[in-house]
Amino acid sequence: MDTAGPDLGKTPAGPLAGRSAWLVTDGKAGHEAQAEGVAAALGLRYPGMRVSPPGLARLLAPGGPAGPDPPWPTIVIGVGRTAIPALRQVRRRAGPATFSVVLQDPRTGANVADLIWVPEHDRLRGRNVMATLTPPNRFSAGVLEAARAAPQSDIAALPRPLVMLAIGGVSKGWRYTGDDIARLAAAVSGLAAQGASFLVTPSRRTPAAVVDAVASALAPFPHLIWRGEGDNPYLRYLANADAIVVTADSVSMTGEAVSTGRPVYVFRPSGGSDKFRRFHDSLVAVRVTRPLEPATVLDVAWSYPPLRSAETIAREIERRWASRARFLGPAMHGH
């Protein structure tokens, strides 16, 4: 097991604050961010228990082997199907005193955990299934406030409004054609020509041609571009931006953007899937995001209640755990 997770802000004072948790993930950054976000919203102490079954065992998940050992936690949070073998063993060996949570569709049916969270654009539903528009993440109000309060000499030197550009990249179902790259560059330069300064963070999936096109488009305007050297400024940029542009290929980055309550513009490259379209269309429908095109007029005055799904999920876990605690009594204490 790893050491305790990072400090993600002030510890909540809920009924599970200070109790123990296992976060069972495959080590993917996006999966760990979801699990840590929920655990932090609950105020849990959590070492990271990573499950990464090699070879055939990974392909066979959620049916492969896993071997967790006591002492058992109060809560076990698993992300995705590779977490299911360990989760099943915890449920079998620890019994009902350990409350089990699965984030994302486990593809095993709804009886694999006490509570399952899925995004609303997924189809799984059941009495122990909850859904939110966006996935959970680490960026609580406290985390954003702390990042905003830290010294920001490089950001402070730029004139406002500040627009963060979070670029994803090529992934399953998504691609960046030459037309897509030209359209993104034109949209970015169009916003900059309206007086915006840019804070740009590519990802590991971002094609070099996209970064080069954006850099060329922004060359005449105030901007910062992170090119993978030194500390990643993603959180600082997110916390300080007056508006955010995000590419549609990343549900996680879109969810992080709308957790700020700031204006969010979504650029859609070629491709996608029905699930992605449902996700983005739902955010437009509730007036949380707007599409980005070359002719978009920048508006930093609109806002909405921040979508912080980690907190919504945490409150549902607390409610269900408290109900079980009343039923089991002393068996729930000491975990």
Secondary structure, DSSP 4 states (H G I P E B T S, - for coil): ---BPP--SSPP-STTTT-BEEEEE-S-HHHHHHHHHHHHHHT-B-BEEE----HHHHHHTTSS-----SSPPSEEEEESGGGHHHHHHHHHHHGGGSEEEEES--SS-GGGSSEEEEETTS----TTEEEESS---S--HHHHHHHHHS--HHHHTSPSSEEEEE----BTTEE--HHHHHHHHHHHHHHHHTT-EEEEE--TT--HHHHHHHHHHHTTS-EEE--S-SS--HHHHHHH-SEEEEETT-HHHHHHHHTS-S-EEEE--EE--HHHHHHHHHHHHTTSEEE--TTPPP--S-------HHHHHHHHHHHHHHHHHHHHGGGGTT-
